Amino acid sequence: MPVVLITGCSRGIGRAAALALAARGWTVVATVRGADGRAGLEAAGVEVEELDVTDAQATAAVVGRVVGRHGGLDAVVANAGRGLSGCFEDLDPDQVRALVEVNLLGAMHTVRASLPAIRARRGRVVLLSSVAGARGAPGSGAYNATKFALEGWGEALRFELLPFGVQVVLVQPGATATGFAAARQQGARVGQGPYREISARLSTLLAENVASQEPVEVVVRAVERALTDRAPPFRIPTGRGTRAQILAHRLLPWRLYEGLVRRKLALPPAST
Ligand SMILES: NC(=O)c1ccc[n+]([C@@H]2O[C@H](COP(=O)([O-])OP(=O)(O)OC[C@H]3O[C@@H](n4cnc5c(N)ncnc54)[C@H](OP(=O)(O)O)[C@@H]3O)[C@@H](O)[C@H]2O)c1
């Protein structure tokens, strides 16, 4: 049975994907950051390794142990990630750096360490991107930057790895019912400065968004498809309206798109 490494499995998409793939008979190695995250995984037949993906050496050591135990690796799912909300001037540079360390560099450490083994098996690389990797949104700029970066890197990787028979797939979830929203960090100065009004509007929208989150199983199905379809699409958007948002962003003239988004979000009027 294929061997897959999934990062960020203490909860949410990573955990649900690990359990679903183990139930299908895959050999799943799930990473968590602390002992608490192990609960329920081992009992379901999932192997657990502790890992903070910002540590490149530790990531390489985990992959080395997996390959040592199983003789190889067929797939990696770079899932670990987190959020940061707030208009750009309300964010501290350290908050932005920490986000990039996890969402972009953490995914890069994971994939870099896994690639020799994955190439040897003509395996799969799955990156957990987001609808936020396809279109920017106010109050989400730093998160957008990490996911846009993941998308550009993913495109390059796709071209580099196809000659080796390795497929790279970007999963692009819309709002999904996990612990993500609750764990999302807020900018250090949110609510204190000139962006008070827009931040208040955006936090109302975020709260409304929680009510329309998709169940985690929707994203798990996309991850399973990325891993098991003979020729999966390069990008798999998930959730109601996600594909439409991405298409509108790609196809509409910017002024029309901007007007639609500003109206939909009821943003304060532009000053001329
Ligand atoms: N939920 C959504 O609405 C949504 C939408 C689009 C994309 N996504 C993406 O989907 C992925 C999974 O998100 P989720 O919804 O499952 O969120 P979640 O429930 O908050 O889970 C995130 C996971 O990432 C782990 N993690 C965070 N920082 C880490 C680090 N430095 N090293 C290792 N693991 C770390 C967390 O572990 P700890 O428990 O140790 O913190 C947790 O297991 C993320 O990349 C996210 O950006 C989510």
The ligand as an ORCA input file, in Angstrom:
! r2SCAN-3c Opt
* xyz 0 1
  N     -10.009     25.942      7.109
  C     -10.049     26.780      6.090
  O     -11.004     27.575      5.947
  C      -8.947     26.757      5.043
  C      -9.220     27.366      3.807
  C      -8.237     27.361      2.825
  C      -7.016     26.760      3.076
  N      -6.771     26.185      4.293
  C      -5.436     25.608      4.496
  O      -5.558     24.241      4.863
  C      -4.459     23.869      5.692
  C      -4.985     23.181      6.941
  O      -5.800     24.097      7.635
  P      -6.970     23.639      8.612
  O      -8.208     24.290      8.143
  O      -6.962     22.187      8.838
  O      -6.496     24.442      9.929
  P      -6.360     23.957     11.457
  O      -7.537     23.173     11.872
  O      -6.012     25.213     12.199
  O      -5.079     22.972     11.411
  C      -3.823     23.477     11.079
  C      -2.791     22.414     11.380
  O      -1.492     22.958     11.032
  C      -0.643     22.737     12.147
  N       0.454     23.699     12.244
  C       0.398     25.048     12.413
  N       1.640     25.553     12.503
  C       2.495     24.493     12.389
  C       3.893     24.348     12.416
  N       4.722     25.422     12.579
  N       4.442     23.119     12.262
  C       3.637     22.045     12.099
  N       2.295     22.100     12.095
  C       1.733     23.323     12.233
  C      -1.533     22.834     13.372
  O      -0.878     22.207     14.460
  P      -0.989     22.750     15.987
  O      -2.209     22.073     16.549
  O       0.271     22.288     16.599
  O      -1.112     24.251     15.918
  C      -2.750     22.046     12.861
  O      -2.531     20.668     12.981
  C      -3.663     25.135      5.967
  O      -2.553     25.197      5.100
  C      -4.659     26.251      5.630
  O      -4.005     27.438      5.208
  C      -7.714     26.173      5.280
*
